[in-house]
């Protein structure tokens, strides 16, 4: 447990996950693509039991990050941990913005993969004006 970060905050200079993340996020440019006209950058991070994949795009309503985990056999066997999610947020999205994990009404819920989490910029931009609401 030597890699645990003190929880009292005495020596902390900014947001820190509870457990330091050891492996870096790496761009996976050959997987970059466009979704509904929005360019999406794809990132990958190897972890002990498999790999995390993050899609990052600046949509008309604001930045959006999708993060999922796949085990070594390619299965969707677990959700990303809170520390993994926080690491992706602080490494891959603009630091000066706020992000939320939004749980919409059931009829609006979108789940392309069962172990994917989404972070959205908050407040959202007004897509028609490009300004924050």
N, C-alpha and C positions, 0 to 999 in steps of 0.2 A: 504494500500500500504506500510505498514511498512516493508514488507519482500523484497522490492526492493533493489537492490545492487547499490551503487553509480556508475555512469557511468564515472566519471572523473578519476578513477584509482588511486586516492591518497592512499587508504588503501588496495589496492589489491596486492597479492603476486603471482598471477598466473592466468591462464585462469578462468574466472568466467562467468557463464550464467547470463542473465539479471534478472532472477527470481530464487531464491534458490529453489532447489527441496527438498521436505520434506520427502518423503518415500524412503527407501533404495531398491536397487536391491537385490533380493534373488535368490540363485541357485535353480533350479527346476530339480534336477538330474534325476528324473524318466522320464523326457521328453528328456534327452540327446539322441543323435542318431548319425549316420554316414551318410554323404552325399558324394557320389562318393569317398569313402575311407577316407574322412576327418572327424575325431571326432568333433562333434559340441556340445558345452556346451549351455544349455538353461537357461536363466535368466528371472525372472518375477518381475514386479514392479507395485504395486497397485497405482492408481491415482484417483482423485475425481470422474471421470466419467467412470472408467473402469479399464483396465490393459494394461500395455505395456509388450511385450514379445520380448526378444532379443536372437538371435542365434549368437554365437561367435565361429569361427573356424580359425585355422592357416593353410591355404591352401598352396599348393606349390608356388603360386605367392605372398603370403603374407597374413596377417590377414584380415578377413572379418567379418563385423557385419551387421546383418539384424535386423531391429527393426520395429515392427508393434503395432498397437493399436486395442483393441477390447472393445466395450462398454459393459455395464452390461448385455445386452441381447445377447451378443456374436456376435454382428454385427461389420462389418468393416466400422465404421461411420465417421472416421476422420484420418488424418495423424498425426504422432507424431509431437509435436511442436519442434521448434528449440532448446529450453531449454531442453526438454526431450531427444532429439538426442545428444546434447552436453554432458548432464549428463551421458548418456550411454557410449559415447566415452571415457570420462575421468575416469569413474569408471570401465569399463570392458575391455579396450584395453591397450596395453603397452604405458606408458606415453611418452617414448622417441621417438616414431615413429610418422610420419605424416599420416593423413588419408584424403581421398577425397570422395565426393559423385560424382560418375561418371555417366554421361548421354551419353550412347553410341548411335551410329546410330540406327534409328528405327528398322531395321531388326535384330539387335543384342540385343534389349531391352528384359529383362526378368522380368516379374511381376507375381509371384506366387499368391500374394494377392494384391489387388488394393491399399492398404494403407501401404505398406511396403517400407521403405527406406533402402539403403545399403551404408555402408562405406567400403572403400578398402584402404589397406596400399599403400602409395605412397612414393618413387617409388616402383613399383612392383619388386619382386624378379625374377631373371631368374630361372624358374622352373627346367631347366636342370642342373644348376650349384649351386643353392642354394644361389647365391649372388645377391645383388641389381644391377639393371640396371642403 
